[in-house]
Amino acid sequence: MIVLIVVLIFFFIGNRYTCMQKLKDIDRLQQQLKDVRFEALSISTELTSNSRQSQIESLIEDQGIDLEPAKQPPYELYK
């Protein structure tokens, strides 16, 4: 009977250790997920701000590229 109790105690200790390790992994992965989401949001915000027409025009001027915006609006060709 004592051997059975000792085996069960070892089983419960091992099970608890395994659960604690998995909980640590879950916490670590959740923190990584938060970091990646924040980074993706930051990149998306930066991309949105850089794709505005005024921002693109100022970047073109700063780099000295000889481009001008179109004077006529674009139009579609129909068949």
C-alpha positions as CSV (number, residue, x, y, z in Angstrom):
1,M,0.0,0.0,0.0
2,I,2.8,2.4,0.8
3,V,4.5,1.7,-2.5
4,L,1.2,2.6,-4.3
5,I,0.9,5.8,-2.3
6,V,4.6,6.7,-3.2
7,V,4.0,6.0,-6.9
8,L,0.8,8.2,-6.9
9,I,2.7,11.0,-5.1
10,F,5.5,10.9,-7.8
11,F,2.8,10.8,-10.5
12,F,1.0,13.9,-9.0
13,I,4.3,15.8,-8.6
14,G,5.3,15.0,-12.1
15,N,1.9,16.0,-13.4
16,R,2.0,19.3,-11.5
17,Y,5.5,20.0,-12.8
18,T,4.4,19.4,-16.4
19,C,1.4,21.6,-15.9
20,M,3.5,24.4,-14.5
21,Q,5.9,24.2,-17.5
22,K,3.0,24.3,-19.9
23,L,1.5,27.4,-18.1
24,K,4.9,29.1,-18.4
25,D,5.0,28.3,-22.1
26,I,1.5,29.7,-22.5
27,D,2.4,32.9,-20.7
28,R,5.6,33.3,-22.8
29,L,3.7,32.7,-26.0
30,Q,0.9,35.2,-25.0
31,Q,3.5,37.8,-24.4
32,Q,5.1,37.2,-27.8
33,L,1.7,37.4,-29.4
34,K,1.1,40.8,-27.7
35,D,4.6,42.0,-28.9
36,V,4.0,40.8,-32.5
37,R,0.5,42.4,-32.6
38,F,1.9,45.7,-31.3
39,E,4.7,45.6,-33.9
40,A,2.2,44.8,-36.7
41,L,0.0,47.7,-35.6
42,S,3.0,50.0,-35.6
43,I,4.1,49.0,-39.0
44,S,0.6,49.3,-40.4
45,T,0.2,52.8,-38.9
46,E,3.6,53.8,-40.4
47,L,2.7,52.4,-43.8
48,T,-0.7,54.2,-43.8
49,S,1.0,57.5,-42.9
50,N,3.7,57.0,-45.6
51,S,1.2,56.2,-48.3
52,R,-0.7,59.5,-48.1
53,Q,-0.3,61.6,-51.2
54,S,1.1,64.6,-49.3
55,Q,3.7,62.4,-47.7
56,I,4.7,60.8,-51.0
57,E,5.0,64.3,-52.6
58,S,7.3,65.5,-49.8
59,L,9.4,62.4,-50.1
60,I,9.8,62.9,-53.8
61,E,10.8,66.6,-53.2
62,D,13.3,65.6,-50.5
63,Q,15.0,63.0,-52.8
64,G,15.2,65.5,-55.7
65,I,13.2,63.3,-58.1
66,D,11.8,65.3,-61.0
67,L,8.2,64.3,-60.9
68,E,5.0,66.3,-60.8
69,P,1.4,65.4,-60.0
70,A,-0.9,64.9,-63.0
71,K,-2.8,68.0,-64.0
72,Q,-5.7,66.0,-65.5
73,P,-7.6,63.4,-63.5
74,P,-7.4,59.9,-64.7
75,Y,-10.2,58.4,-66.8
76,E,-11.3,55.0,-67.9
77,L,-11.3,53.7,-71.5
78,Y,-14.3,51.7,-72.5
79,K,-14.6,49.2,-75.3
